[in-house]
Amino acid sequence: MRFAALFLALLAAAGDPGERVVHVVARRFTYSPDVIELQLGVPVIIELTSADRDHGFSVPDLGIRIDVEPGKTARVRVVPEKLGTFDFHCDVFCGSGHEEMAGRIMVSAPVASGGNSGH
């Protein structure tokens, strides 16, 4: 039974193959990009890698917390449920300058489709 639950959790984390993927690289003492723009209600996969050492990725206001380890890709599926700007930061101490390792997620209203799409 545990295998089935693990499989379902991994499947859910994988998301829909058509979902947008945002690649984020963590390194002392920055994230690149340090601003992530998302749309309300539109699912996205954030893929995080570390260029040097263990880091964390924490977005308290969106309930996101994930470890980012060198040589591994960490993935988190996000479906923004509220508009606004949400700060993220590294919550794994990575040396002097760690407190500056931060960025923000900006969630805007979805862009309306139709009308001028040419279809």
Residue frames as a rotation matrix with the C-alpha (Angstrom) as fourth column:
MET 1
0.565 0.825 0.000 0.00
0.825 -0.565 0.000 0.00
0.000 0.000 -1.000 0.00
ARG 2
0.358 -0.509 -0.783 2.89
0.205 -0.775 0.597 2.37
-0.911 -0.374 -0.174 0.77
PHE 3
-0.671 -0.625 0.398 4.25
0.493 0.024 0.870 1.86
-0.553 0.780 0.292 -2.74
ALA 4
-0.074 0.739 0.670 0.92
0.964 -0.118 0.237 2.89
0.253 0.664 -0.704 -4.25
ALA 5
0.790 0.351 -0.502 0.81
0.519 -0.819 0.245 6.05
-0.325 -0.455 -0.829 -2.10
LEU 6
-0.075 -0.905 -0.419 4.40
0.170 -0.426 0.889 6.90
-0.983 -0.005 0.185 -3.03
PHE 7
-0.629 -0.123 0.767 3.66
0.750 0.165 0.641 6.33
-0.205 0.979 -0.011 -6.71
LEU 8
0.384 0.860 0.335 0.62
0.894 -0.437 0.097 8.62
0.229 0.262 -0.937 -6.55
ALA 9
0.651 -0.218 -0.727 2.63
0.293 -0.812 0.506 11.30
-0.701 -0.542 -0.464 -4.75
LEU 10
-0.473 -0.881 0.010 5.37
0.277 -0.138 0.951 11.15
-0.836 0.453 0.310 -7.39
LEU 11
-0.373 0.438 0.818 2.78
0.924 0.093 0.371 11.22
0.086 0.894 -0.440 -10.16
ALA 12
0.713 0.677 -0.184 1.15
0.698 -0.710 0.091 14.30
-0.069 -0.193 -0.979 -8.63
ALA 13
0.308 -0.687 -0.658 4.53
0.145 -0.650 0.746 16.01
-0.940 -0.325 -0.101 -8.29
ALA 14
-0.556 -0.543 0.629 5.27
0.660 0.172 0.732 15.34
-0.505 0.822 0.262 -11.96
GLY 15
-0.225 0.552 -0.803 2.28
-0.276 -0.826 -0.490 17.41
-0.934 0.112 0.338 -13.04
ASP 16
0.770 0.557 0.310 0.81
0.222 0.222 -0.950 17.65
-0.598 0.800 0.047 -16.52
PRO 17
-0.070 -0.877 0.475 3.41
0.882 0.168 0.441 17.43
-0.467 0.449 0.762 -19.31
GLY 18
0.121 0.183 0.976 1.92
0.782 -0.623 0.020 20.63
0.611 0.761 -0.219 -20.79
GLU 19
0.872 0.238 -0.428 2.46
0.475 -0.621 0.623 22.66
-0.118 -0.747 -0.655 -17.63
ARG 20
0.649 -0.641 0.409 4.96
-0.266 -0.696 -0.667 25.49
0.713 0.324 -0.622 -17.67
VAL 21
0.582 -0.575 -0.575 8.29
0.808 0.492 0.325 24.75
0.096 -0.654 0.750 -15.98
VAL 22
0.817 -0.396 0.419 10.32
-0.394 -0.914 -0.096 27.48
0.421 -0.086 -0.903 -14.29
HIS 23
0.424 -0.771 -0.476 13.99
0.702 0.611 -0.365 26.57
0.572 -0.179 0.800 -13.75
VAL 24
0.858 -0.176 0.483 15.63
-0.410 -0.801 0.437 28.18
0.309 -0.573 -0.759 -10.72
VAL 25
0.214 -0.865 -0.454 19.32
0.488 0.497 -0.717 27.85
0.846 -0.068 0.529 -9.84
ALA 26
0.995 0.028 0.095 20.37
-0.073 -0.440 0.895 28.40
0.067 -0.897 -0.436 -6.23
ARG 27
0.174 -0.975 -0.138 23.96
0.722 0.222 -0.656 29.37
0.670 0.015 0.742 -5.44
ARG 28
0.012 -0.228 -0.974 25.62
0.891 -0.440 0.114 31.37
-0.455 -0.868 0.198 -2.70
PHE 29
-0.765 0.551 -0.333 23.91
0.370 -0.047 -0.928 33.87
-0.527 -0.833 -0.168 -2.16
THR 30
-0.562 0.531 -0.634 21.41
-0.747 -0.655 0.114 34.22
-0.355 0.538 0.765 -4.97
TYR 31
-0.005 0.585 0.811 18.60
0.416 0.738 -0.531 32.60
-0.909 0.335 -0.247 -6.87
SER 32
-0.697 -0.152 -0.701 18.47
-0.530 -0.550 0.646 32.92
-0.484 0.821 0.302 -10.63
PRO 33
-0.270 0.151 0.951 15.95
0.172 -0.964 0.202 34.13
0.947 0.219 0.235 -11.53
ASP 34
-0.923 -0.055 -0.380 15.14
0.383 -0.091 -0.919 35.98
0.016 -0.994 0.105 -8.34
VAL 35
-0.447 0.869 -0.214 11.71
-0.676 -0.484 -0.555 37.05
-0.586 -0.104 0.804 -9.60
ILE 36
-0.921 0.270 0.282 9.19
0.372 0.825 0.426 34.43
-0.118 0.497 -0.860 -10.74
GLU 37
-0.625 0.741 -0.246 6.02
-0.748 -0.659 -0.083 35.65
-0.223 0.132 0.966 -12.46
LEU 38
-0.895 0.417 0.156 2.98
0.426 0.905 0.026 33.38
-0.131 0.090 -0.987 -12.22
GLN 39
-0.616 0.773 0.150 -0.69
-0.492 -0.526 0.694 33.70
0.615 0.354 0.704 -13.06
LEU 40
-0.447 0.551 0.705 -3.56
-0.805 0.096 -0.585 33.12
-0.390 -0.829 0.401 -10.68
GLY 41
0.442 0.745 0.499 -4.92
-0.536 0.666 -0.519 29.56
-0.719 -0.037 0.694 -10.95
VAL 42
0.744 -0.240 -0.623 -2.41
-0.543 0.325 -0.774 28.50
0.388 0.915 0.112 -13.62
PRO 43
0.895 -0.391 0.214 -0.33
0.131 0.689 0.713 25.47
-0.426 -0.610 0.668 -12.55
VAL 44
0.567 -0.805 -0.174 3.44
-0.612 -0.270 -0.744 25.66
0.552 0.528 -0.646 -12.88
ILE 45
0.815 -0.452 -0.363 6.32
0.567 0.753 0.335 23.38
0.122 -0.479 0.870 -11.91
ILE 46
0.690 -0.697 0.197 9.26
-0.711 -0.703 0.002 25.10
0.137 -0.142 -0.980 -10.22
GLU 47
0.793 -0.537 -0.286 12.44
0.487 0.842 -0.230 23.07
0.365 0.043 0.930 -10.77
LEU 48
0.811 -0.514 0.279 15.26
-0.584 -0.699 0.413 23.96
-0.018 -0.498 -0.867 -8.44
THR 49
0.630 -0.720 -0.291 18.92
0.584 0.687 -0.432 22.99
0.511 0.102 0.854 -8.70
SER 50
0.857 -0.449 -0.252 21.92
-0.046 -0.553 0.832 23.99
-0.513 -0.701 -0.495 -6.62
ALA 51
0.777 -0.626 -0.064 25.16
-0.168 -0.108 -0.980 25.12
0.607 0.772 -0.189 -8.25
ASP 52
-0.129 -0.949 0.288 27.25
-0.535 -0.178 -0.826 24.66
0.835 -0.261 -0.485 -5.10
ARG 53
-0.972 -0.234 -0.033 25.82
-0.077 0.445 -0.892 23.35
0.223 -0.864 -0.451 -1.82
ASP 54
-0.393 0.869 -0.302 22.65
0.910 0.415 0.008 22.59
0.132 -0.271 -0.953 0.15
HIS 55
-0.939 0.258 0.228 20.06
-0.267 -0.964 -0.008 25.35
0.218 -0.068 0.974 0.05
GLY 56
-0.493 0.870 -0.001 16.41
0.650 0.368 -0.665 25.70
-0.578 -0.329 -0.747 0.93
PHE 57
-0.852 0.382 0.357 13.51
0.042 -0.630 0.776 27.30
0.521 0.676 0.521 -0.92
SER 58
-0.538 0.647 -0.540 10.82
0.797 0.184 -0.575 28.65
-0.273 -0.740 -0.615 1.35
VAL 59
-0.729 0.470 0.497 7.74
-0.077 -0.779 0.622 30.70
0.680 0.415 0.605 0.42
PRO 60
-0.947 0.282 -0.157 5.88
0.233 0.259 -0.937 30.92
-0.223 -0.924 -0.311 3.74
ASP 61
-0.480 0.807 -0.344 2.86
-0.596 -0.588 -0.547 32.83
-0.644 -0.058 0.763 2.38
LEU 62
0.067 0.491 -0.869 2.24
-0.941 0.321 0.108 30.11
0.332 0.810 0.483 -0.24
GLY 63
0.646 0.208 0.735 3.00
-0.601 0.731 0.322 27.16
-0.470 -0.649 0.597 2.05
ILE 64
0.849 -0.417 -0.324 6.03
-0.042 0.558 -0.829 26.04
0.527 0.717 0.456 0.01
ARG 65
0.425 -0.788 0.445 9.17
-0.811 -0.112 0.575 24.57
-0.403 -0.605 -0.687 1.59
ILE 66
0.991 -0.122 -0.052 11.69
0.077 0.850 -0.521 22.36
0.108 0.512 0.852 -0.23
ASP 67
0.362 -0.932 0.026 15.34
-0.039 0.013 0.999 21.30
-0.932 -0.362 -0.031 0.11
VAL 68
0.935 -0.189 -0.299 17.67
-0.323 -0.112 -0.940 21.94
0.144 0.976 -0.166 -2.82
GLU 69
0.534 -0.751 0.389 20.68
-0.015 0.452 0.892 19.63
-0.846 -0.482 0.230 -2.92
PRO 70
-0.096 -0.650 -0.754 23.67
-0.882 -0.295 0.367 19.72
-0.460 0.700 -0.546 -5.29
GLY 71
-0.920 -0.359 -0.155 23.41
-0.383 0.752 0.536 17.17
-0.075 0.553 -0.830 -8.10
LYS 72
-0.593 0.794 0.136 19.65
0.745 0.605 -0.283 16.76
-0.307 -0.066 -0.950 -7.67
THR 73
-0.785 0.472 0.401 16.62
-0.109 -0.742 0.661 18.49
0.610 0.476 0.634 -9.10
ALA 74
-0.746 0.610 -0.267 13.89
0.427 0.131 -0.895 19.42
-0.511 -0.782 -0.358 -6.64
ARG 75
-0.759 0.563 0.327 10.42
0.163 -0.323 0.932 20.00
0.630 0.761 0.153 -8.09
VAL 76
-0.679 0.656 -0.331 7.37
0.361 -0.094 -0.928 21.63
-0.639 -0.749 -0.173 -6.61
ARG 77
-0.509 0.626 0.591 4.03
0.698 -0.102 0.709 22.10
0.504 0.773 -0.384 -8.35
VAL 78
-0.799 0.207 -0.564 2.37
0.252 -0.737 -0.627 25.42
-0.546 -0.643 0.537 -7.61
VAL 79
-0.239 0.780 0.579 -1.17
0.796 -0.184 0.577 26.54
0.556 0.599 -0.577 -8.40
PRO 80
-0.977 -0.210 0.029 -1.33
0.159 -0.814 -0.559 30.14
0.141 -0.541 0.829 -7.14
GLU 81
-0.203 0.959 -0.198 -4.59
0.928 0.253 0.274 30.78
0.313 -0.128 -0.941 -5.32
LYS 82
0.627 0.403 -0.667 -4.10
0.606 -0.790 0.092 34.44
-0.490 -0.462 -0.739 -4.42
LEU 83
0.632 -0.348 0.692 -2.86
0.430 -0.585 -0.687 37.58
0.644 0.732 -0.220 -6.17
GLY 84
0.959 -0.279 0.048 0.13
-0.227 -0.657 0.719 39.47
-0.169 -0.701 -0.693 -4.87
THR 85
0.252 -0.954 -0.163 3.86
-0.496 0.017 -0.868 39.43
0.831 0.300 -0.469 -4.31
PHE 86
0.988 0.108 0.107 5.29
-0.151 0.592 0.791 36.68
0.022 -0.798 0.602 -2.11
ASP 87
0.258 -0.962 0.094 8.84
-0.959 -0.266 -0.095 36.62
0.116 -0.065 -0.991 -0.79
PHE 88
0.940 -0.119 -0.320 10.96
0.145 0.987 0.061 33.49
0.309 -0.104 0.945 -0.95
HIS 89
0.398 -0.840 0.370 14.27
-0.904 -0.427 0.003 32.85
0.155 -0.336 -0.929 0.78
CYS 90
-0.072 -0.537 -0.840 16.91
-0.092 0.842 -0.531 30.25
0.993 0.040 -0.110 1.54
ASP 91
0.641 0.336 0.690 16.26
-0.699 -0.117 0.706 28.73
0.318 -0.935 0.160 4.95
VAL 92
0.820 -0.546 -0.170 19.38
0.572 0.787 0.230 26.53
0.008 -0.286 0.958 5.04
PHE 93
0.718 -0.568 -0.402 22.38
-0.272 -0.761 0.589 28.50
-0.641 -0.314 -0.701 6.32
CYS 94
0.788 -0.409 0.459 24.92
0.614 0.474 -0.631 28.74
0.040 0.779 0.625 3.50
GLY 95
-0.231 -0.971 -0.065 27.51
0.966 -0.221 -0.137 31.14
0.119 -0.094 0.988 4.90
SER 96
-0.359 0.008 -0.933 28.01
0.381 -0.911 -0.154 34.84
-0.852 -0.411 0.324 5.48
GLY 97
-0.859 0.176 -0.480 25.62
-0.490 -0.551 0.676 36.55
-0.145 0.816 0.560 3.07
HIS 98
-0.839 0.543 -0.021 22.92
0.535 0.832 0.144 33.89
0.095 0.110 -0.989 3.50
GLU 99
-0.296 0.777 -0.556 20.43
0.538 -0.345 -0.769 36.45
-0.789 -0.527 -0.316 4.82
GLU 100
-0.363 0.110 -0.925 20.50
-0.588 -0.798 0.136 38.20
-0.723 0.593 0.354 1.42
MET 101
-0.999 -0.043 -0.029 19.52
-0.050 0.667 0.743 35.04
-0.013 0.743 -0.669 -0.50
ALA 102
-0.311 0.948 -0.069 15.95
0.285 0.023 -0.958 35.86
-0.907 -0.318 -0.277 -1.41
GLY 103
-0.984 0.119 0.133 13.55
0.094 -0.284 0.954 36.68
0.151 0.951 0.268 -4.21
ARG 104
-0.492 0.870 -0.023 9.87
-0.441 -0.272 -0.855 37.04
-0.751 -0.410 0.518 -4.91
ILE 105
-0.726 0.462 0.510 7.00
0.681 0.588 0.437 35.36
-0.098 0.664 -0.741 -6.68
MET 106
-0.749 0.511 -0.423 4.59
-0.471 -0.858 -0.202 37.78
-0.466 0.048 0.883 -8.35
VAL 107
-0.633 0.633 0.446 1.11
0.697 0.716 -0.028 36.38
-0.337 0.293 -0.895 -9.01
SER 108
-0.814 0.364 -0.452 -1.06
-0.473 -0.868 0.153 38.31
-0.337 0.338 0.879 -11.45
ALA 109
0.235 0.958 0.166 -4.49
-0.449 0.258 -0.855 37.81
-0.862 0.126 0.491 -12.96
PRO 110
-0.201 -0.311 0.929 -4.50
0.562 0.740 0.369 35.33
-0.802 0.597 0.026 -15.85
VAL 111
-0.761 -0.092 -0.642 -4.21
-0.441 -0.652 0.617 36.71
-0.475 0.753 0.455 -19.34
ALA 112
0.286 0.941 0.180 -7.50
-0.345 0.276 -0.897 36.27
-0.894 0.194 0.404 -21.18
SER 113
-0.798 -0.504 0.330 -7.26
0.103 0.425 0.899 34.03
-0.593 0.752 -0.288 -24.24
GLY 114
0.052 0.812 0.582 -9.30
0.893 0.223 -0.390 34.34
-0.447 0.540 -0.713 -27.38
GLY 115
0.727 0.352 -0.589 -10.19
0.120 -0.910 -0.397 37.21
-0.676 0.218 -0.704 -29.62
ASN 116
0.629 -0.554 -0.545 -6.77
-0.766 -0.561 -0.314 37.93
-0.132 0.616 -0.777 -31.11
SER 117
0.159 -0.600 0.784 -5.35
-0.284 0.733 0.618 34.42
-0.946 -0.321 -0.053 -31.14
GLY 118
-0.378 -0.315 -0.871 -5.74
-0.894 -0.121 0.431 34.09
-0.241 0.942 -0.235 -34.92
HIS 119
-0.936 0.078 0.343 -7.70
0.101 0.994 0.049 30.82
-0.337 0.081 -0.938 -34.68
